[in-house]
Amino acid sequence: MQNLPQIQHLINGQLVSGGTRQADVFNPATGQAEKRVLLADKLTVEQAIGCAQAAYPAWRNTPPLKRARVMSKLKELLEANA
């Protein structure tokens, strides 16, 4: 098994290493495995769901313009770190 960088879960602003199973993440241009992603176990999934449910009321009450700005910033960060 190659020693590849590992991708963790981001839950409630924290990196979480829940789960022991892993899968390769491939670069579609080269077909080479570049990273490994942890596959969440049941406890990690439940933690993520609980955090999302707790965050939803505040997000639901956020004005649409502010939500659009947050999502636009997320898009910028994703593109900058692709």
Secondary structure, DSSP 8 states (H G I E B T S, - for coil): -----EE-EEETTEEE---S-EEEEE-TTT--EEEEEE---HHHHHHHHHHHHHHHHHHHTS-HHHHHHHHHHHHHHHHHT-
